[in-house]
């Protein structure tokens, strides 16, 4: 599929995987609009990406803001949902379940709100790509909450692919990726996690946002792919 002049919305496109995807799609001559919660971050990302990219500050948990955004932007072909949250991690015995509920609000429910609100203007021959996470199947201690959030998203992909056909519904499930998501933890701890993860993976390194972006762009371009979840985890699921 030639992406020239295809209109693509990237919710959560002001940093990390979303930003890397926006850059690749722009290079493919698509018309890209990115969103994020922070107007300042969105403006900085648009300036970095250059001419032809639009941006808007949108709270992905607000149905009113989502409807206003999609109606203003008009018809488009492809939606990438890269919004995320931080709540839900921790040992189950002491896990703050309210924090887990907040994690569902910030990611699972936000993804569903975005996808449903988009259907008014998203063309039926287009696509939706969810960004989930490898935690859904990794079975790592203290990630039960993250597994639940991302597992719930993974589970809806095949059903929506049938229900919303011919609209294509896919997902990319990243492993450990060096994005600003990790900036919230102390640098020494982050470096330890990255080092241990790299040593355990068949590819010998943690992922970069561009690794995941390539998988997203592939799903957008390939009109014969639907109901598919692509693991982009450096082989982490093989352990």
VOBA-1610 file (N, C-alpha, C; in pm, whole numbers, padded with zeros to 5 digits, always signed):
BEGIN
Unk+00084-00119+00000Unk+00000+00000+00000Unk+00088+00125+00000Unk+00059+00214-00091Unk+00130+00342-00095Unk+00065+00435+00008Unk+00143+00485+00102Unk+00087+00568+00208Unk+00084+00717+00173Unk+00127+00752+00053Unk+00126+00893+00014Unk-00015+00950+00027Unk-00024+01058+00106Unk-00147+01132+00129Unk-00251+01055+00210Unk-00218+00936+00260Unk-00307+00866+00352Unk-00309+00943+00485Unk-00428+00961+00541Unk-00442+01036+00665Unk-00435+00939+00784Unk-00339+00965+00874Unk-00315+00876+00988Unk-00320+00955+01118Unk-00395+00904+01214Unk-00400+00963+01348Unk-00322+00873+01443Unk-00229+00933+01518Unk-00154+00859+01619Unk-00188+00918+01755Unk-00270+00848+01830Unk-00304+00891+01965Unk-00190+00849+02058Unk-00130+00945+02125Unk-00011+00917+02204Unk+00114+00924+02119Unk+00116+01022+02027Unk+00226+01030+01931Unk+00332+01132+01963Unk+00331+01187+02084Unk+00426+01294+02115Unk+00559+01244+02170Unk+00572+01114+02194Unk+00699+01060+02243Unk+00705+00911+02218Unk+00823+00853+02240Unk+00841+00709+02237Unk+00800+00643+02107Unk+00726+00533+02118Unk+00685+00454+02003Unk+00596+00534+01910Unk+00503+00611+01967Unk+00414+00692+01884Unk+00489+00793+01800Unk+00587+00858+01860Unk+00668+00957+01788Unk+00751+00892+01679Unk+00811+00778+01709Unk+00890+00706+01608Unk+00802+00663+01491Unk+00679+00622+01521Unk+00586+00582+01416Unk+00548+00702+01329Unk+00523+00814+01394Unk+00490+00936+01319Unk+00603+00973+01224Unk+00726+00959+01269Unk+00841+00993+01185Unk+00846+00902+01062Unk+00827+00772+01082Unk+00832+00679+00969Unk+00719+00702+00872Unk+00601+00730+00923Unk+00487+00754+00836Unk+00503+00884+00758Unk+00563+00984+00820Unk+00590+01110+00752Unk+00689+01089+00638Unk+00790+01007+00666Unk+00888+00975+00561Unk+00824+00898+00446Unk+00715+00826+00477Unk+00641+00753+00373Unk+00538+00843+00305Unk+00538+00972+00337Unk+00456+01075+00276Unk+00309+01067+00316Unk+00283+01005+00431Unk+00147+01006+00485Unk+00120+01142+00549Unk-00007+01176+00563Unk-00048+01296+00635Unk-00078+01255+00779Unk+00004+01304+00870Unk+00001+01254+01008Unk-00045+01362+01105Unk-00131+01323+01198Unk-00164+01409+01310Unk-00137+01329+01438Unk-00067+01391+01532Unk-00036+01326+01659Unk-00112+01394+01772Unk-00140+01317+01876Unk-00202+01375+01995Unk-00124+01334+02119Unk-00149+01408+02226Unk-00091+01378+02356Unk-00164+01459+02461Unk-00141+01427+02586Unk-00209+01501+02693Unk-00152+01641+02710Unk-00021+01657+02685Unk+00047+01783+02709Unk+00060+01864+02580Unk+00003+01984+02581Unk+00015+02072+02464Unk+00161+02103+02435Unk+00239+02124+02539Unk+00382+02156+02523Unk+00457+02043+02455Unk+00432+01919+02498Unk+00500+01804+02439Unk+00455+01783+02294Unk+00328+01803+02268Unk+00277+01788+02131Unk+00343+01890+02040Unk+00352+02015+02084Unk+00413+02119+02002Unk+00560+02090+01976Unk+00631+02039+02079Unk+00772+02005+02062Unk+00789+01891+01961Unk+00700+01792+01967Unk+00707+01679+01874Unk+00678+01723+01732Unk+00578+01809+01713Unk+00545+01859+01580Unk+00663+01937+01522Unk+00727+02019+01606Unk+00844+02094+01560Unk+00957+02000+01519Unk+00974+01891+01593Unk+01078+01795+01561Unk+01049+01720+01431Unk+00923+01688+01409Unk+00885+01610+01291Unk+00885+01692+01164Unk+00858+01821+01177Unk+00867+01909+01061Unk+00735+01933+00990Unk+00745+01998+00876Unk+00627+02041+00801Unk+00539+01923+00761Unk+00410+01948+00761Unk+00315+01846+00719Unk+00253+01767+00832Unk+00309+01777+00953Unk+00255+01705+01068Unk+00172+01801+01152Unk+00056+01756+01191Unk-00030+01834+01278Unk-00031+01773+01418Unk-00072+01853+01516Unk-00078+01803+01652Unk-00193+01862+01729Unk-00240+01789+01830Unk-00350+01838+01914Unk-00337+01778+02052Unk-00365+01858+02153Unk-00369+01808+02291Unk-00506+01748+02317Unk-00509+01620+02349Unk-00635+01549+02371Unk-00619+01456+02491Unk-00715+01462+02584Unk-00719+01367+02695Unk-00790+01242+02645Unk-00715+01134+02629Unk-00771+01012+02570Unk-00874+00945+02660Unk-00885+00986+02784Unk-00985+00928+02874Unk-01116+01007+02871Unk-01120+01116+02795Unk-01239+01201+02788Unk-01312+01176+02656Unk-01430+01116+02664Unk-01506+01089+02543Unk-01543+01220+02471Unk-01574+01324+02547Unk-01610+01452+02488Unk-01494+01509+02406Unk-01373+01507+02463Unk-01258+01559+02389Unk-01228+01473+02267Unk-01242+01342+02278Unk-01217+01254+02165Unk-01316+01280+02051Unk-01443+01291+02083Unk-01543+01317+01979Unk-01519+01451+01911Unk-01485+01552+01992Unk-01456+01683+01935Unk-01337+01676+01840Unk-01232+01606+01882Unk-01113+01593+01799Unk-01143+01523+01667Unk-01206+01405+01673Unk-01230+01327+01551Unk-01323+01400+01456Unk-01426+01465+01508Unk-01518+01537+01421Unk-01450+01656+01354Unk-01360+01721+01426Unk-01288+01835+01369Unk-01189+01789+01263Unk-01122+01676+01286Unk-01020+01628+01192Unk-01084+01572+01065Unk-01201+01511+01076Unk-01268+01459+00959Unk-01225+01319+00921Unk-01259+01277+00801Unk-01232+01141+00758Unk-01083+01112+00749Unk-01046+00991+00789Unk-00906+00948+00780Unk-00902+00798+00761Unk-00781+00745+00729Unk-00770+00605+00691Unk-00716+00512+00800Unk-00627+00563+00886Unk-00559+00473+00979Unk-00547+00537+01118Unk-00566+00453+01219Unk-00555+00495+01359Unk-00454+00408+01430Unk-00358+00472+01498Unk-00262+00403+01584Unk-00286+00450+01727Unk-00306+00355+01818Unk-00334+00390+01957Unk-00214+00354+02043Unk-00136+00457+02080Unk-00012+00436+02155Unk-00018+00496+02295Unk-00137+00531+02343Unk-00147+00587+02478Unk-00118+00479+02580Unk-00063+00520+02694Unk-00025+00423+02796Unk-00039+00486+02934Unk-00015+00404+03034Unk-00018+00451+03172Unk+00090+00379+03251Unk+00097+00406+03379Unk+00203+00348+03462Unk+00149+00261+03574Unk+00019+00271+03602Unk-00036+00199+03716Unk-00056+00052+03691Unk-00044-00029+03797Unk-00076-00170+03788Unk+00037-00266+03818Unk+00160-00217+03825Unk+00274-00305+03852Unk+00292-00323+04002Unk+00352-00436+04039Unk+00381-00460+04179Unk+00341-00600+04223Unk+00397-00642+04337Unk+00367-00774+04391Unk+00219-00784+04428Unk+00155-00896+04395Unk+00011-00908+04414Unk-00031-00896+04560Unk+00048-00951+04652Unk+00010-00946+04794Unk-00010-00804+04844Unk+00065-00713+04791Unk+00059-00574+04838Unk+00014-00478+04730Unk-00035-00529+04616Unk-00072-00445+04503Unk-00186-00352+04539Unk-00168-00224+04511Unk-00272-00125+04530Unk-00374-00143+04417Unk-00489-00200+04448Unk-00587-00231+04345Unk-00647-00105+04285Unk-00648+00004+04361Unk-00695+00129+04302Unk-00598+00177+04195Unk-00467+00157+04222Unk-00367+00192+04121Unk-00385+00107+03996Unk-00425-00020+04015Unk-00451-00106+03899Unk-00574-00058+03823Unk-00678-00017+03896Unk-00796+00040+03829Unk-00757+00164+03748Unk-00670+00247+03808Unk-00623+00366+03735Unk-00545+00325+03610Unk-00468+00215+03622Unk-00393+00166+03506Unk-00486+00121+03395Unk-00596+00055+03431Unk-00696+00017+03331Unk-00757+00141+03267Unk-00788+00242+03348Unk-00845+00366+03294Unk-00751+00431+03194Unk-00622+00435+03229Unk-00525+00507+03147Unk-00490+00434+03018Unk-00505+00300+03017Unk-00467+00227+02895Unk-00584+00149+02836Unk-00636+00048+02905Unk-00740-00035+02847Unk-00864+00046+02809Unk-00919+00120+02905Unk-01040+00196+02875Unk-01012+00310+02779Unk-00893+00370+02788Unk-00857+00477+02694Unk-00851+00422+02551Unk-00793+00304+02533Unk-00786+00244+02399Unk-00927+00220+02344Unk-01016+00168+02429Unk-01152+00141+02383Unk-01228+00270+02352Unk-01211+00372+02436Unk-01277+00501+02411Unk-01232+00559+02278Unk-01101+00554+02254Unk-01045+00608+02129Unk-01100+00531+02009Unk-01090+00399+02015Unk-01132+00317+01901Unk-01280+00338+01870Unk-01364+00340+01973Unk-01508+00356+01949Unk-01540+00495+01896Unk-01478+00597+01954Unk-01504+00734+01909Unk-01457+00757+01766Unk-01353+00685+01725Unk-01297+00705+01591Unk-01387+00654+01480Unk-01476+00561+01511Unk-01552+00492+01406Unk-01644+00584+01328Unk-01675+00699+01384Unk-01762+00794+01314Unk-01695+00849+01188Unk-01561+00862+01191Unk-01491+00924+01078Unk-01379+00839+01019Unk-01350+00724+01078Unk-01247+00634+01026Unk-01304+00554+00909Unk-01238+00561+00794Unk-01289+00494+00675Unk-01284+00342+00691Unk-01384+00275+00635Unk-01398+00131+00655Unk-01292+00048+00584Unk-01220+00107+00489Unk-01112+00033+00423Unk-00977+00063+00487Unk-00980+00118+00608Unk-00858+00154+00679Unk-00822+00054+00787Unk-00758+00104+00894Unk-00708+00012+00997Unk-00700+00081+01133Unk-00707-00003+01237Unk-00675+00038+01374Unk-00563-00053+01422Unk-00459+00007+01477Unk-00349-00070+01536Unk-00336-00034+01682Unk-00360-00132+01770Unk-00340-00114+01914Unk-00195-00144+01950Unk-00142-00073+02049Unk-00010-00105+02104Unk-00033-00163+02242Unk-00010-00293+02256Unk-00031-00361+02385Unk+00104-00376+02454Unk+00137-00493+02506Unk+00270-00513+02567Unk+00292-00661+02592Unk+00418-00700+02587Unk+00455-00840+02607Unk+00426-00892+02745Unk+00399-00803+02841Unk+00366-00847+02977Unk+00243-00936+02979Unk+00158-00927+02876Unk+00034-01006+02874Unk+00061-01156+02873Unk+00179-01197+02822Unk+00210-01340+02813Unk+00346-01375+02870Unk+00411-01280+02937Unk+00548-01303+02983Unk+00556-01381+03113Unk+00450-01379+03195Unk+00448-01449+03324Unk+00566-01412+03412Unk+00588-01281+03427Unk+00696-01232+03513Unk+00639-01189+03647Unk+00706-01223+03757Unk+00659-01182+03889Unk+00641-01030+03896Unk+00538-00988+03968Unk+00507-00847+03995Unk+00456-00772+03872Unk+00416-00846+03768Unk+00357-00780+03651Unk+00215-00829+03623Unk+00152-00890+03723Unk+00017-00942+03704Unk-00079-00833+03655Unk-00070-00714+03716Unk-00159-00606+03678Unk-00138-00562+03534Unk-00012-00549+03495Unk+00019-00510+03357Unk-00026-00619+03259Unk-00009-00746+03300Unk-00053-00857+03216Unk-00204-00852+03195Unk-00277-00817+03301Unk-00423-00811+03291Unk-00466-00700+03195Unk-00405-00584+03207Unk-00440-00470+03120Unk-00413-00504+02974Unk-00292-00550+02947Unk-00254-00574+02808Unk-00314-00703+02752Unk-00335-00801+02839Unk-00403-00922+02796Unk-00546-00895+02755Unk-00611-00803+02827Unk-00748-00766+02790Unk-00752-00702+02652Unk-00653-00619+02622Unk-00647-00558+02489Unk-00617-00662+02382Unk-00521-00751+02408Unk-00490-00855+02310Unk-00614-00937+02276Unk-00696-00964+02379Unk-00809-01055+02360Unk-00917-00998+02270Unk-00924-00865+02256Unk-01032-00807+02176Unk-00998-00798+02028Unk-00870-00815+01993Unk-00827-00791+01854Unk-00897-00883+01754Unk-00896-01016+01773Unk-00961-01101+01673Unk-01112-01080+01663Unk-01176-01056+01777Unk-01321-01035+01776Unk-01357-00907+01702Unk-01285-00798+01730Unk-01313-00673+01660Unk-01282-00684+01511Unk-01181-00763+01476Unk-01147-00780+01334Unk-01265-00839+01257Unk-01340-00928+01322Unk-01458-00987+01258Unk-01577-00892+01264Unk-01597-00830+01379Unk-01714-00745+01398Unk-01709-00619+01313Unk-01590-00561+01297Unk-01578-00432+01229Unk-01530-00444+01084Unk-01520-00566+01032Unk-01474-00585+00895Unk-01558-00500+00798Unk-01498-00447+00691Unk-01362-00472+00640Unk-01253-00387+00707Unk-01289-00305+00806Unk-01185-00233+00880Unk-01089-00334+00941Unk-00961-00312+00923Unk-00861-00407+00973Unk-00820-00370+01115Unk-00819-00470+01204Unk-00784-00449+01345Unk-00664-00537+01379Unk-00554-00475+01421Unk-00433-00547+01457Unk-00372-00487+01583Unk-00267-00551+01631Unk-00194-00500+01747Unk-00047-00535+01735Unk+00035-00453+01797Unk+00177-00484+01815Unk+00201-00495+01965Unk+00270-00602+02005Unk+00296-00629+02147Unk+00445-00616+02173Unk+00492-00499+02221Unk+00635-00479+02244Unk+00684-00543+02373Unk+00813-00577+02374Unk+00878-00619+02496Unk+00937-00498+02567Unk+01056-00512+02623Unk+01123-00400+02692Unk+01181-00307+02585Unk+01128-00185+02581Unk+01168-00087+02481Unk+01221+00037+02552Unk+01333+00090+02508Unk+01394+00207+02571Unk+01320+00333+02528Unk+01214+00364+02598Unk+01132+00482+02571Unk+01126+00570+02696Unk+01071+00691+02684Unk+01055+00777+02802Unk+00966+00718+02911Unk+00893+00610+02882Unk+00813+00543+02985Unk+00900+00505+03104Unk+01028+00473+03076Unk+01119+00429+03181Unk+01181+00544+03259Unk+01157+00668+03216Unk+01215+00782+03286Unk+01160+00798+03427Unk+01047+00732+03454Unk+00983+00746+03586Unk+01054+00666+03694Unk+01146+00576+03655Unk+01218+00495+03754Unk+01361+00546+03766Unk+01427+00527+03881Unk+01565+00574+03900Unk+01658+00520+03792Unk+01752+00602+03750Unk+01841+00566+03639Unk+01916+00437+03666Unk+01968+00420+03788Unk+02045+00299+03819Unk+01960+00174+03805Unk+01835+00182+03852Unk+01744+00067+03841Unk+01711+00040+03695Unk+01686+00148+03620Unk+01655+00133+03478Unk+01771+00066+03403Unk+01892+00111+03431Unk+02009+00053+03365Unk+02026-00094+03398Unk+01995-00130+03524Unk+02004-00271+03564Unk+01902-00356+03489Unk+01780-00306+03480Unk+01675-00378+03408Unk+01714-00396+03262Unk+01761-00289+03199Unk+01799-00298+03058Unk+01914-00396+03038Unk+02012-00393+03128Unk+02127-00481+03115Unk+02087-00627+03133Unk+02004-00655+03234Unk+01960-00792+03258Unk+01871-00843+03144Unk+01785-00755+03094Unk+01697-00794+02985Unk+01777-00824+02859Unk+01872-00737+02826Unk+01954-00758+02707Unk+02028-00891+02714Unk+02079-00923+02831Unk+02155-01047+02847Unk+02067-01170+02831Unk+01938-01155+02861Unk+01848-01270+02857Unk+01780-01291+02721Unk+01787-01191+02634Unk+01715-01199+02507Unk+01801-01261+02397Unk+01741-01338+02307Unk+01816-01394+02194Unk+01884-01288+02108Unk+01823-01167+02098Unk+01884-01064+02013Unk+01993-00987+02086Unk+02007-01005+02216Unk+02117-00945+02291Unk+02105-00796+02320Unk+01985-00739+02310Unk+01967-00597+02340Unk+01821-00569+02372Unk+01794-00456+02434Unk+01656-00413+02452Unk+01612-00343+02323Unk+01482-00325+02310Unk+01430-00267+02189Unk+01438-00116+02186Unk+01428-00061+02066Unk+01421+00083+02045Unk+01282+00116+01987Unk+01234+00238+02005Unk+01103+00275+01952Unk+01089+00245+01802Unk+01197+00263+01728Unk+01193+00239+01583Unk+01165+00092+01549Unk+01209+00000+01637Unk+01180-00142+01614Unk+01030-00166+01611Unk+00961-00107+01705Unk+00816-00126+01714Unk+00746-00047+01603Unk+00796+00072+01575Unk+00735+00154+01470Unk+00735+00082+01335Unk+00841+00009+01305Unk+00847-00065+01179Unk+00736-00169+01172Unk+00707-00234+01284Unk+00600-00334+01286Unk+00464-00267+01268Unk+00445-00151+01328Unk+00319-00077+01314Unk+00297-00036+01170Unk+00400+00021+01109Unk+00388+00066+00970Unk+00361-00052+00877Unk+00423-00166+00905Unk+00396-00287+00826Unk+00248-00324+00831Unk+00188-00320+00951Unk+00047-00357+00964Unk-00044-00256+00895Unk-00006-00130+00897Unk-00085-00029+00827Unk-00081-00053+00676Unk+00037-00084+00625Unk+00055-00096+00480Unk+00002-00226+00423Unk+00000-00332+00503Unk-00037-00463+00450Unk-00188-00483+00460Unk-00256-00467+00349Unk-00401-00477+00347Unk-00455-00617+00364Unk-00368-00717+00377Unk-00411-00856+00394Unk-00390-00904+00537Unk-00363-00810+00629Unk-00338-00844+00769Unk-00450-00789+00856Unk-00520-00878+00927Unk-00620-00834+01024Unk-00636-00942+01130Unk-00675-00900+01250Unk-00688-00993+01361Unk-00556-01047+01410Unk-00448-00976+01382Unk-00312-01024+01410Unk-00246-00946+01522Unk-00173-01017+01608Unk-00090-00953+01711Unk+00055-00987+01680Unk+00135-00886+01652Unk+00277-00907+01624Unk+00358-00887+01751Unk+00434-00989+01790Unk+00526-00979+01903Unk+00653-00910+01856Unk+00686-00800+01920Unk+00810-00727+01889Unk+00888-00717+02019Unk+00949-00830+02060Unk+01001-00842+02197Unk+01143-00897+02203Unk+01211-00902+02088Unk+01348-00953+02089Unk+01358-01099+02124Unk+01247-01172+02116Unk+01247-01314+02151Unk+01214-01339+02297Unk+01168-01238+02369Unk+01140-01254+02511Unk+01037-01362+02541Unk+00941-01381+02453Unk+00836-01481+02475Unk+00891-01623+02465Unk+01013-01639+02414Unk+01070-01771+02394Unk+01138-01826+02519Unk+01155-01740+02619Unk+01229-01783+02739Unk+01147-01882+02821
//
